[in-house]
Amino acid sequence: MLLSLFGGIFLGLLLLNDFSLILSLEALLSLFISLLSQGWILKTLGFAILVGSIMALIEKSGGIEGFVEYIQKRKNLVSSPRSALLLSYAIGVVIFIESSITALIAGAVGRPVCDKYKVPRAKLAFVCDSTSAPICSLIVLNGWGALLLGLISTQISEGMISGNSVDILISAVLYNFYAFSALAVTFLVVWFNIDIGFMKNAKFVPQKVEDIALKKASMNYMILPILLMVFLVFVFLYITGDGNILNGSGSSSIFYTVVSTLFFMLIYFVGSKNMTLGSWSKSSFKGAKKLFPIAMILLFAFAIGKVTVELNTGLYLASLADESLNIHFLAGVIFLLSSLMAFSTGTSWGTFSIMIPVAVPMAVGMEADVALCIGAVISGGVFGDHCSPISDTTIISSMASDCEVIEHVKTQLPYALISGVIALVFFILFSFK
């Protein structure tokens, strides 16, 4: 994975520098220096590494075994592979604060019960990924909403469209057909145990003995850190947004959340004599070390995304749709262009930032439904990001489920394509209304 990403990055830099090896090497060094000098990237990488510490500590504490015993024997909430996956699905839908946290918690809670019923990790990763970004793009009381409101407000201030930005965003979200179809398809796949494509060959691989918690303790050692993470994300979004959650910094919030959670786990786990300071430190380091390669994949993903932006990939794709395009296919084409852009860059937010300023003038010029076209951008961004192997949500969903990134991408792609086709059909149908 890292080698493939590096190859793509270097090839892009060769194209940007007229195939000059020296200039490309200098650009490569400058690129990584530039990336590592950006606070939000460092915080995202720190989050990816420290999440490993949190997950390792929860396993070591015995809280996972306590949680499994509670929901199986006392509450009988999970009694089959289907109900094990539905638990993660429900968590993915309920927690809409931030896609990374959503995928992380759905995976952390779902892993022990899915392991109990020998559910392939690839299927758990699919559920985590197929609920996190779609639900965050539908219930926009989060950073997604803040970004989209800002982009729409810019179009209003520039005189491209008129009206209230909140009203336009709500209308556009109702046209977010990919998010709706992805959630519906995922539920049906879980309920009816539908395995297609590579998912047919996905196997359950038992955890290594050294990774299994050696004791059974209160489920509070698992539940309390997770609940604290959910609560703290809201708190830090409020703080970083100067009193407005919608203006909060997602990267800062998730980083501060995991650091605060680790500190809480130190006090709680050592203070309650669940583990010693030495075992806490050893487990934290072991967990962080395990996810360090994931952080490197994220860094390389950010790099190749920046290279594709410098290559003007997005503008080239947008230029493919000229003014002679039939109005009834405009939303569908915008959806496809946004999907390709998000897939190639690995970022839905970057796609929104590029495509909304392109889609709105096209919609206005052709007298098309502006909200429908913005909805097509949102859907395309989520769809392409969902399919992309360099997307942060793809990588974090794999990490949370302890599944190989490539296996996750291959097994979930057919389901994402089905949802994408459904969304495309709806965009074309609604263009005729």
Helices and strands as residue ranges (DSSP letters): H 2-16, H 21-36, H 39-61, H 63-69, I 70-74, H 81-94, H 99-116, H 121-138, H 143-157, H 165-174, H 177-192, G 197-201, G 209-211, H 220-240, G 245-247, H 250-265, I 266-270, H 271-271, H 277-310, H 313-319, G 327-329, H 330-345, H 348-365, H 370-387, H 392-401, H 405-430
